[in-house]
Amino acid sequence: MNELDNSNQKPMSVKDWLITLLIMAIPLVGFIMLFVYAFSDSENVNKKNWAKAQLIMLAIVMGLFLLFFILFGAFFASIMAGSQSY
């Protein structure tokens, strides 16, 4: 187990990062792999932290998008409802 822990602490090579980024470019697979990388015990600690940061950023962006959608959707809906003439 000590050897496994030691290998998870080593810096990732450029090749490892390129493979990781290529996997992330695949639409649904990349999203699923973020969870695998973030919560797997056998992953490199650098990749785990990167995946956790990506998931946090994704949650923030999705939250802001949802807030934007609700605010401006309500604004445009009120404009459309007020512009109806009978």
N, C-alpha and C positions, 0 to 999 in steps of 0.2 A: 504494500500500500504506500510505503514511503516513496518508492520510485514513481508511482503514479502521481502522487502529489507534487513531486519535484518536476515532472514533465509538464504539469499544468501551470507551473509558475514561470516557465521560460517564455521569453518574448516570442511572438509569432513572426514568422518569416514573411517576406513580401509575397511569396508564392501562396502561403496560407491565407493572407489577406485578399489576394486576387481571387482565389477560389471562393472565399466567403462572400465577396462582393458580387461575383458572378451568380452565386446561388441567390443572393438577395434581389437580383434583377429579375428573377422569375416571379411573376405576379403573386400567385397564391402560395407557392412553395416558400418564397422569401418571408412572407408573413408568419407562416407556421414555424419556419426554422428560427425566427427570432425567439419564439417561446422555447424551442428546444435548446438553443444556445444559452439563453438566460437562466434556465432552471435545471440544466443537466449538471450532474456532479462530475462528469468525466471531461467536461470542456475546459479549455484553457481559460485561466482567470481573466486574461485580457479580453477574450472574445465574450465571456460572460458579462463583464462590466459594460462592454460596448453594446451588447444586445439589450441589457437592462436600460441603458441610456436611450437607445433607439425606441424602446417601448414607451418610456416616459415621454419622449418628444412626440411620439405618435399620439399618445393620449392627450397631450396639451394641444396639438394642432387640431385633432378631431373635436375637442371641447370648444376651441375657438371657432371652428367652422360651424359647429352646431349653434353656438351663440349668435354668430353672424347670420346664419340662415333664419333663425327664429326672429331676431330683431328686424332684419330687413324684409323678411316674409310678412311679418305683421304690418310693417310700414307700408309695403306695396299693397297688401290686402285692404288696408284702411283707405288708401288712395283710390283703389279701384271701386270700393264700396261707396265712397263719397262722390265719385264722378258719374255715377249712374243717374241719368235724368229720365223722368217719367213724363 
